[in-house]
């Protein structure tokens, strides 16, 4: 854990997102020399909370660019938290997001996670499973609600 300021702070990441999109901001977070540090998780949380539509529209592209397992797991968890917000997952992107989350979980080998005192870290895998449950569990209810005929 570092006491130095992050290589990419919230303001810089917000500017990158506005000018080049969330995938470019994800690239900037991953490029930081200490990308898995809690400071980047905080930056990611702020970005998603401030613009959930932008960060949930192209979940597959963003997930693919978040090569660091801790960032990817945290991103999926944060995306799952946004499911109930009306401005998140516009159009049919919730189904695409669930598919992308499943693919990211399937393609991530627990053995490739960063080692912690000789033991593999399990938290990113736990976050991914929780995110999958959140996305998949809510996708069904949200789709049923949108398919219900309007009263009136």
Buried (B, 14 or more C-beta within 10 A) or exposed (E): EEEEEBBBBBEBBBEBBEEEBBBBBBBBBBEBEBBBBEBBBBBBBBBBEEBBBBBBBBBBBBBBBBEBBBBBBBBBBBBBBBBEEEEBBEEEBBBBBBBBBBEBBEEBEEEEBEEEEEEBBEEBBEBBBBBBEBBBEBBEEBEEEEEEEEEE
